[in-house]
Amino acid sequence: MKSPITGKEMTLIKEKKSMNFRKETFEVIFHYYKCEDSGETFTTTALDNLNISQVYNQYRDKHNIPFPEEIKKIREKYGVSATKMSEILGFGVNTYRQYEAGEIPSSANARLIQVVNEPEQFISMLKLCDTFDDKQKEKYINKALSLLEYQNRESFASLKNYLLGEHLADIYSGYKNPNLNKFAEMVIYFADKTQPFKTKMNKLLFYADFLMFKQTCFSISGIRYKAREMGPVPYNFQSIFEYLTTNGYLDISYVQFNQGYVGEQFSCRKDRKFNADLFSEEELNVLEKVASFFKSTKTNEIIEFSHKEKAWINNIKNKDIISYEYAFELSEI
């Protein structure tokens, strides 16, 4: 960005700063431009959003308030409109829609939203709502009963928790709940674009999630990453990759090298194409950027890249889970 005072390019500064929200103080990585000649500082709309999003995310995490994506999913699984969900919960007409768009609910409203995530509670609230006729109530009650039956019958939720870990959205997940479907599609995308070996795949996934967080304060997949000898890796990646190959998401070929080492190379199945519909335009742009940037990068080279990142340097000693806050310090992409 050029200085409106001198017309020269300004330096992007990132520093710790306290910001207040709802009578509480939060520490963020504050982004702004500085004109070296005049000493004046400037922000853009994008930087303002990045700064305030850090505050909002910390506030939601601290008070266990659902994120917009979670709020929308709760409504969509019952097939009701945002206006109708507002009526069921006793909110203002468009309140639920505003929460989906990013407005932060009060703690009381957040609890109500979380309560109706359970089909039994949704049914109870719906029965009390006087803006629905009997036919509408029957329709949505049947939907909730179907969801309840599915939850009791299926073990996918427990499998997902085993593969991804049981945790709420926080700074270690990029303020997203882990999404196995999206993570699987990310693996398919990189397998199609670069045919990487397993170690390189782990780094591509890391860079995609962390680059997305750097730009938006949200990861793509909600996956946690750990620091390991050869760089950052997704939590429980071995089991996840085994699950994906067993269930026909992708193929893994075993390549014998001269040194006696056997490499696991990922490739797409012809009958299993990447599902772009699960991703936003910005997420797709990040995936494309990471794939293009590292397409010709060899496995040992991308390991070296990842070893230059503070995300790895500051966490490898104890092999810790990596905070997404390190995304703001990415240096190799």
LUMDOMI-539346 format. One record per residue (C-alpha): residue in one letter; chain; x, y, z; residue number from 1. Coordinates in steps of 0.05 Angstrom, whole numbers, plus 5000, padded with zeros to 4 digits. Example, Ala and Ser with C-alpha at 12.3 -4.5 7.8 and 13.67 -1.06 7.14 Angstrom:
2
R_a_A_5246_4910_5156_1
R_s_A_5273_4979_5143_2
% end
This chain:
333
R_m_A_5000_5000_5000_1
R_k_A_5026_5069_4982_2
R_s_A_5026_5126_5032_3
R_p_A_4971_5178_5018_4
R_i_A_5022_5229_5044_5
R_t_A_5086_5213_5005_6
R_g_A_5062_5164_4952_7
R_k_A_5117_5115_4973_8
R_e_A_5105_5042_4990_9
R_m_A_5092_5033_5065_10
R_t_A_5115_4977_5110_11
R_l_A_5064_4927_5138_12
R_i_A_5074_4924_5213_13
R_k_A_5049_4867_5258_14
R_e_A_5054_4876_5333_15
R_k_A_5019_4855_5397_16
R_k_A_4965_4903_5418_17
R_s_A_4907_4904_5468_18
R_m_A_4837_4914_5440_19
R_n_A_4773_4921_5480_20
R_f_A_4706_4887_5466_21
R_r_A_4645_4884_5511_22
R_k_A_4684_4911_5570_23
R_e_A_4739_4858_5562_24
R_t_A_4811_4865_5537_25
R_f_A_4843_4818_5487_26
R_e_A_4914_4813_5460_27
R_v_A_4918_4809_5384_28
R_i_A_4970_4812_5329_29
R_f_A_4951_4881_5304_30
R_h_A_4964_4895_5230_31
R_y_A_4975_4965_5202_32
R_y_A_5016_5004_5151_33
R_k_A_5067_5056_5172_34
R_c_A_5092_5114_5130_35
R_e_A_5166_5118_5148_36
R_d_A_5174_5191_5127_37
R_s_A_5115_5220_5165_38
R_g_A_5107_5168_5220_39
R_e_A_5032_5164_5206_40
R_t_A_4998_5096_5209_41
R_f_A_4941_5071_5165_42
R_t_A_4897_5010_5159_43
R_t_A_4853_4982_5104_44
R_t_A_4784_4951_5109_45
R_a_A_4816_4882_5101_46
R_l_A_4865_4896_5158_47
R_d_A_4810_4924_5202_48
R_n_A_4771_4860_5191_49
R_l_A_4832_4818_5206_50
R_n_A_4845_4856_5271_51
R_i_A_4774_4855_5297_52
R_s_A_4764_4782_5276_53
R_q_A_4819_4763_5325_54
R_v_A_4781_4797_5381_55
R_y_A_4715_4765_5362_56
R_n_A_4746_4696_5357_57
R_q_A_4779_4701_5425_58
R_y_A_4714_4726_5456_59
R_r_A_4674_4668_5426_60
R_d_A_4726_4619_5449_61
R_k_A_4728_4647_5520_62
R_h_A_4652_4647_5528_63
R_n_A_4638_4584_5488_64
R_i_A_4596_4622_5437_65
R_p_A_4585_4585_5370_66
R_f_A_4618_4611_5308_67
R_p_A_4577_4634_5247_68
R_e_A_4590_4569_5209_69
R_e_A_4565_4528_5269_70
R_i_A_4503_4571_5276_71
R_k_A_4485_4562_5203_72
R_k_A_4496_4487_5206_73
R_i_A_4449_4480_5265_74
R_r_A_4393_4514_5226_75
R_e_A_4407_4479_5160_76
R_k_A_4404_4409_5188_77
R_y_A_4331_4420_5206_78
R_g_A_4315_4452_5138_79
R_v_A_4286_4516_5168_80
R_s_A_4298_4587_5145_81
R_a_A_4338_4637_5187_82
R_t_A_4273_4676_5200_83
R_k_A_4236_4614_5223_84
R_m_A_4294_4593_5268_85
R_s_A_4291_4662_5300_86
R_e_A_4217_4651_5314_87
R_i_A_4229_4583_5345_88
R_l_A_4281_4612_5392_89
R_g_A_4240_4674_5407_90
R_f_A_4291_4722_5376_91
R_g_A_4276_4782_5332_92
R_v_A_4254_4767_5261_93
R_n_A_4323_4770_5228_94
R_t_A_4367_4758_5289_95
R_y_A_4389_4688_5270_96
R_r_A_4409_4712_5200_97
R_q_A_4452_4767_5232_98
R_y_A_4486_4716_5276_99
R_e_A_4502_4674_5214_100
R_a_A_4531_4736_5182_101
R_g_A_4580_4746_5240_102
R_e_A_4544_4786_5294_103
R_i_A_4562_4757_5362_104
R_p_A_4502_4731_5403_105
R_s_A_4494_4748_5476_106
R_s_A_4513_4691_5522_107
R_a_A_4439_4676_5534_108
R_n_A_4422_4672_5460_109
R_a_A_4485_4630_5448_110
R_r_A_4461_4579_5499_111
R_l_A_4393_4575_5465_112
R_i_A_4425_4563_5397_113
R_q_A_4468_4508_5427_114
R_v_A_4407_4477_5461_115
R_v_A_4368_4468_5396_116
R_n_A_4428_4432_5365_117
R_e_A_4399_4372_5401_118
R_p_A_4338_4346_5362_119
R_e_A_4298_4332_5425_120
R_q_A_4306_4404_5448_121
R_f_A_4290_4431_5379_122
R_i_A_4225_4392_5381_123
R_s_A_4208_4420_5450_124
R_m_A_4221_4492_5428_125
R_l_A_4183_4482_5363_126
R_k_A_4121_4456_5400_127
R_l_A_4120_4521_5441_128
R_c_A_4125_4566_5379_129
R_d_A_4057_4596_5360_130
R_t_A_4078_4623_5291_131
R_f_A_4077_4553_5259_132
R_d_A_4014_4517_5239_133
R_d_A_4005_4443_5255_134
R_k_A_4027_4421_5185_135
R_q_A_4092_4460_5190_136
R_k_A_4106_4434_5260_137
R_e_A_4095_4362_5237_138
R_k_A_4143_4371_5179_139
R_y_A_4200_4398_5222_140
R_i_A_4187_4350_5279_141
R_n_A_4192_4291_5231_142
R_k_A_4258_4320_5206_143
R_a_A_4285_4325_5276_144
R_l_A_4262_4255_5293_145
R_s_A_4299_4229_5231_146
R_l_A_4363_4264_5253_147
R_l_A_4355_4234_5323_148
R_e_A_4346_4164_5294_149
R_y_A_4407_4174_5250_150
R_q_A_4450_4198_5308_151
R_n_A_4430_4137_5349_152
R_r_A_4444_4090_5292_153
R_e_A_4509_4116_5262_154
R_s_A_4578_4115_5292_155
R_f_A_4608_4168_5246_156
R_a_A_4610_4220_5301_157
R_s_A_4652_4176_5346_158
R_l_A_4696_4158_5287_159
R_k_A_4707_4231_5270_160
R_n_A_4724_4246_5343_161
R_y_A_4775_4189_5342_162
R_l_A_4807_4214_5278_163
R_l_A_4806_4288_5291_164
R_g_A_4802_4294_5366_165
R_e_A_4746_4319_5410_166
R_h_A_4752_4394_5419_167
R_l_A_4714_4458_5408_168
R_a_A_4736_4511_5359_169
R_d_A_4795_4549_5387_170
R_i_A_4862_4581_5367_171
R_y_A_4893_4511_5358_172
R_s_A_4840_4492_5306_173
R_g_A_4838_4559_5271_174
R_y_A_4772_4574_5305_175
R_k_A_4737_4520_5264_176
R_n_A_4707_4455_5287_177
R_p_A_4745_4398_5252_178
R_n_A_4712_4379_5187_179
R_l_A_4732_4310_5162_180
R_n_A_4697_4320_5095_181
R_k_A_4734_4384_5079_182
R_f_A_4800_4356_5102_183
R_a_A_4789_4295_5057_184
R_e_A_4775_4341_4998_185
R_m_A_4838_4381_5012_186
R_v_A_4878_4316_5009_187
R_i_A_4844_4297_4943_188
R_y_A_4859_4366_4915_189
R_f_A_4933_4363_4930_190
R_a_A_4937_4291_4907_191
R_d_A_4908_4312_4840_192
R_k_A_4950_4374_4831_193
R_t_A_5019_4351_4856_194
R_q_A_5018_4275_4868_195
R_p_A_5059_4286_4932_196
R_f_A_5091_4237_4979_197
R_k_A_5061_4234_5048_198
R_t_A_5111_4280_5081_199
R_k_A_5100_4333_5028_200
R_m_A_5024_4324_5033_201
R_n_A_5028_4340_5108_202
R_k_A_5064_4406_5093_203
R_l_A_5016_4425_5037_204
R_l_A_4957_4416_5085_205
R_f_A_4993_4457_5138_206
R_y_A_5008_4514_5091_207
R_a_A_4937_4515_5064_208
R_d_A_4904_4518_5132_209
R_f_A_4953_4568_5161_210
R_l_A_4953_4613_5099_211
R_m_A_4877_4615_5102_212
R_f_A_4881_4635_5175_213
R_k_A_4932_4689_5159_214
R_q_A_4883_4720_5110_215
R_t_A_4817_4710_5148_216
R_c_A_4829_4688_5220_217
R_f_A_4797_4621_5204_218
R_s_A_4828_4556_5180_219
R_i_A_4798_4514_5124_220
R_s_A_4793_4446_5157_221
R_g_A_4793_4458_5232_222
R_i_A_4850_4408_5239_223
R_r_A_4903_4415_5292_224
R_y_A_4977_4409_5272_225
R_k_A_5035_4384_5313_226
R_a_A_5109_4399_5305_227
R_r_A_5149_4337_5286_228
R_e_A_5220_4324_5262_229
R_m_A_5203_4333_5188_230
R_g_A_5158_4393_5199_231
R_p_A_5085_4406_5218_232
R_v_A_5036_4348_5210_233
R_p_A_4961_4342_5219_234
R_y_A_4937_4311_5284_235
R_n_A_4930_4235_5276_236
R_f_A_4948_4240_5202_237
R_q_A_4968_4167_5196_238
R_s_A_4899_4142_5217_239
R_i_A_4863_4195_5174_240
R_f_A_4901_4175_5111_241
R_e_A_4887_4101_5124_242
R_y_A_4813_4117_5132_243
R_l_A_4813_4157_5067_244
R_t_A_4847_4102_5026_245
R_t_A_4804_4047_5057_246
R_n_A_4740_4085_5040_247
R_g_A_4760_4100_4967_248
R_y_A_4778_4173_4972_249
R_l_A_4847_4165_4941_250
R_d_A_4902_4116_4924_251
R_i_A_4971_4109_4955_252
R_s_A_5028_4078_4917_253
R_y_A_5091_4051_4951_254
R_v_A_5156_4072_4918_255
R_q_A_5222_4038_4934_256
R_f_A_5282_4085_4935_257
R_n_A_5355_4065_4928_258
R_q_A_5370_4079_5001_259
R_g_A_5320_4026_5021_260
R_y_A_5268_4077_5040_261
R_v_A_5196_4064_5018_262
R_g_A_5156_4127_5001_263
R_e_A_5080_4133_5002_264
R_q_A_5056_4173_4942_265
R_f_A_4985_4201_4938_266
R_s_A_4944_4201_4874_267
R_c_A_4871_4212_4856_268
R_r_A_4822_4157_4838_269
R_k_A_4790_4166_4771_270
R_d_A_4721_4155_4801_271
R_r_A_4732_4204_4859_272
R_k_A_4737_4276_4837_273
R_f_A_4750_4337_4881_274
R_n_A_4686_4369_4908_275
R_a_A_4696_4444_4902_276
R_d_A_4625_4458_4927_277
R_l_A_4648_4449_5000_278
R_f_A_4695_4509_4995_279
R_s_A_4688_4584_4990_280
R_e_A_4721_4622_4933_281
R_e_A_4774_4648_4981_282
R_e_A_4789_4577_5006_283
R_l_A_4795_4552_4934_284
R_n_A_4843_4608_4918_285
R_v_A_4887_4589_4977_286
R_l_A_4888_4516_4956_287
R_e_A_4908_4536_4886_288
R_k_A_4962_4583_4911_289
R_v_A_4994_4530_4956_290
R_a_A_4990_4476_4901_291
R_s_A_5021_4523_4849_292
R_f_A_5075_4550_4895_293
R_f_A_5099_4481_4917_294
R_k_A_5083_4441_4854_295
R_s_A_5155_4431_4834_296
R_t_A_5182_4430_4905_297
R_k_A_5213_4364_4926_298
R_t_A_5197_4332_4993_299
R_n_A_5264_4349_5025_300
R_e_A_5257_4421_5001_301
R_i_A_5188_4432_5031_302
R_i_A_5214_4402_5096_303
R_e_A_5269_4455_5095_304
R_f_A_5217_4509_5081_305
R_s_A_5174_4486_5140_306
R_h_A_5236_4485_5186_307
R_k_A_5244_4560_5174_308
R_e_A_5174_4575_5201_309
R_k_A_5167_4599_5272_310
R_a_A_5107_4553_5277_311
R_w_A_5156_4495_5275_312
R_i_A_5217_4527_5308_313
R_n_A_5181_4548_5371_314
R_n_A_5143_4482_5380_315
R_i_A_5190_4426_5359_316
R_k_A_5226_4420_5426_317
R_n_A_5165_4391_5461_318
R_k_A_5130_4370_5396_319
R_d_A_5072_4415_5415_320
R_i_A_5006_4429_5381_321
R_i_A_5017_4492_5339_322
R_s_A_4976_4553_5352_323
R_y_A_4946_4584_5289_324
R_e_A_4971_4651_5314_325
R_y_A_5037_4631_5281_326
R_a_A_5001_4639_5214_327
R_f_A_5014_4713_5218_328
R_e_A_5089_4698_5216_329
R_l_A_5090_4651_5156_330
R_s_A_5153_4667_5117_331
R_e_A_5160_4616_5062_332
R_i_A_5096_4629_5022_333
% end
